[in-house]
Amino acid sequence: MICGDPYVGEEPPANCPFCGAHRKYITEAKKAVVTFDVTCSEKEKANAQTAIRKEVSNAAFYFCAANKTDDAEGKLLFKALAKVESEHATIWKKILKLDKPPAANDGCNTGNRKNLQESHDRETTTIDFYKKALGETKNARMRQILEALIEIETDHLELSAERLS
């Protein structure tokens, strides 16, 4: 499990309803062993701090877009993405042992296409950062989280790409 939120049921969903992780990362609650007690090197800690800032910023942007975009589907898409990005911030908050994530107040546009383009740019930047961070960690749990987040953010990138074409 990536986010640590439990799954209860017969068949796991294709993606975690909380963090968006792919099915391969989903474990039934009664079998789950989840830890965020990760010993980080200074570089890993710095990367986790950058990651939480990115995720909080992205969540703030998506919450803004969900409220202001001029497209009904866009409102729903951005609301869902905001919740997932908030969950990603929570993952980093747990690893960094913070009481709460940092604050962000990122703005957005009223035009759906502009918000989709900004979403695309943000996801591309986040994926690039996570790939770099993945290359800089030896910690197995950090690697697992980074690999899952790269997959999830790539899914988000594909959502914006489909709507921009």
C-alpha positions in Angstrom: 0.0 0.0 0.0 1.2 3.5 -0.8 -1.1 5.8 1.2 -1.9 3.4 4.0 -5.7 3.8 3.6 -7.5 0.4 3.9 -9.2 -1.5 1.1 -12.0 -3.8 2.2 -13.7 -6.0 -0.4 -13.6 -9.0 -2.6 -11.7 -7.5 -5.6 -9.3 -4.5 -5.4 -10.2 -1.6 -7.6 -8.0 -0.7 -10.6 -6.7 2.3 -8.7 -6.7 3.2 -5.0 -9.7 5.5 -4.4 -7.5 7.7 -2.1 -4.1 8.1 -3.7 -4.6 6.6 -7.2 -2.0 3.9 -6.9 -2.3 1.1 -9.4 -3.9 -2.2 -8.4 -0.5 -3.9 -7.9 0.1 -1.7 -4.8 -3.3 -2.4 -3.2 -3.4 -4.9 -0.4 -6.5 -6.1 1.4 -6.7 -4.5 4.8 -6.3 -7.7 6.8 -3.0 -8.4 5.0 -1.7 -4.9 4.9 1.6 -3.8 6.5 2.1 -0.1 6.0 4.9 2.0 7.3 5.9 5.6 6.9 8.7 5.2 9.4 11.4 5.7 6.8 15.0 6.5 7.7 16.0 9.2 5.1 19.4 10.4 4.1 19.8 14.2 3.9 19.2 14.0 0.1 16.1 11.9 0.5 14.7 14.2 3.2 15.3 17.2 1.0 13.6 15.4 -1.9 10.6 14.6 0.4 10.4 18.3 1.4 10.4 19.3 -2.2 7.8 16.6 -3.0 5.4 17.8 -0.3 5.6 21.4 -1.5 4.8 20.2 -5.1 1.9 18.1 -4.0 0.4 20.8 -1.7 0.8 23.3 -4.5 -0.8 21.0 -7.1 -3.7 20.2 -4.7 -4.3 24.0 -4.1 -4.2 24.6 -7.9 -6.7 21.8 -8.5 -9.1 22.9 -5.8 -9.0 26.4 -7.3 -9.7 25.0 -10.8 -12.5 22.8 -9.5 -14.2 26.0 -8.2 -13.4 28.4 -11.1 -13.2 26.5 -14.3 -15.9 27.2 -16.9 -16.5 23.5 -17.7 -18.7 21.0 -15.8 -16.5 18.0 -16.5 -13.4 20.1 -15.7 -14.9 20.9 -12.3 -15.3 17.2 -11.5 -11.9 16.2 -12.9 -10.1 18.9 -11.0 -11.9 18.1 -7.8 -10.9 14.5 -8.1 -7.3 15.4 -8.8 -7.2 17.8 -5.9 -8.2 15.0 -3.5 -5.6 12.6 -4.9 -2.8 15.3 -4.8 -3.8 16.1 -1.2 -3.4 12.4 -0.3 0.1 12.5 -1.9 1.0 15.4 0.3 -0.2 13.4 3.3 2.1 10.5 2.3 5.1 12.9 2.4 3.8 14.5 5.7 3.9 11.1 7.3 7.4 10.4 6.0 8.6 13.8 7.2 6.8 13.3 10.5 5.1 16.7 10.2 2.0 17.7 12.2 0.5 19.2 9.1 1.5 19.9 5.5 2.7 23.3 4.5 0.1 25.8 3.2 -0.3 26.8 -0.4 -2.7 29.1 -2.1 -2.0 28.6 -5.8 -4.3 30.4 -8.2 -5.9 29.1 -11.4 -7.7 30.2 -14.5 -11.4 30.4 -15.3 -10.8 28.9 -18.7 -10.9 25.1 -18.7 -8.3 24.7 -21.5 -5.8 27.0 -19.6 -6.3 24.9 -16.5 -5.8 21.7 -18.4 -2.6 23.1 -19.9 -1.3 24.1 -16.4 -2.3 20.7 -15.1 -0.3 19.1 -17.9 2.7 21.3 -17.1 2.5 20.7 -13.4 2.2 16.9 -13.8 5.2 16.9 -16.3 7.3 18.8 -13.8 6.3 16.5 -10.9 7.0 13.4 -12.9 10.5 14.7 -13.8 11.2 15.5 -10.2 10.0 12.1 -9.0 12.2 10.3 -11.6 15.2 12.3 -10.4 14.4 11.6 -6.7 14.0 7.9 -7.6 17.5 7.9 -9.0 18.8 9.4 -5.8 17.3 6.9 -3.3 18.4 3.5 -2.2 15.6 3.1 0.4 13.2 0.4 -0.7 10.0 2.1 0.8 11.0 5.4 -0.8 11.6 3.7 -4.1 8.2 2.0 -3.9 6.4 5.3 -3.1 8.2 7.2 -5.8 7.6 4.5 -8.5 3.9 4.5 -7.6 3.6 8.2 -7.7 5.3 8.4 -11.1 2.7 6.0 -12.4 -0.1 8.0 -10.8 1.1 11.3 -12.0 1.6 9.8 -15.5 -2.1 8.8 -15.4 -2.9 12.5 -14.5 -0.8 13.6 -17.4 -2.7 11.4 -19.8 -6.0 12.8 -18.6 -4.9 16.3 -19.5 -3.3 15.2 -22.8 -6.6 13.5 -23.8 -8.6 16.6 -23.1 -6.1 19.0 -24.7 -6.1 17.1 -28.0 
